[in-house]
């Protein structure tokens, strides 16, 4: 059971009252920080105060005693000793915020939190697989928020982030492959030969939508100049890839892409 509901105070027992509490928070790595906080603070207030250590509140799991996870609405003064001192252990967990059972609203809030701040490297390495997993979410808005978060994570840990996204290029669900391609278009750089090679392997994907997404991603990543001619070998290779057997209309879509605004936009340098 989460929180302290099963540890409710009995009889005339009351919590120790202190104007300020001293909370000692220890990481599994051995790191320990001291937080001075108001005596009426809740666990959620402590989590916000701990964000200065580089871990967003939704990913914090605070443990009291040996194995009691604290709920956000638990009062800290119910836990401290007679001196107003409280010792807790901090774990990093994203299951409730980004796991399969987390709702759309919570996932969006968490992903936007990840995208808006520069967090610690320890947190980022933990969060990358969970954020990348959101590319598999059935909700479009969640997948889009995941791409934004991955862009932020790539700035600090590019190798790990790109690797997690590239893994999904081989996913059996074409929708996940499509999302991974769109993510790579945003987070990869033109000199990222590994991502470009991985994208080229999907140029004959069974899904027309994946092939079109690959076309646009490669056009962007290869930085094709506006002066590129239609007989350019790269353009021809991309165009032919869209004609592989698949849903009707792919060939027409390829021509439209090459001649239309999308091609011109992605062929612009810079």
PyMOL commands that set and color helices and strands:
alter all, ss='L'
color gray80, all
select helices_A, chain A and resi 5-7+43-53+57-59+76-78+95-98+104-116+121-136+140-156+158-170+174-187+193-200+208-221+233-241+250-259+261-267
alter helices_A, ss='H'
color red, helices_A
select strands_A, chain A and resi 20-27+32-38+60-64+68-69+85-92
alter strands_A, ss='S'
color yellow, strands_A
deselect
rebuild
show_as cartoon
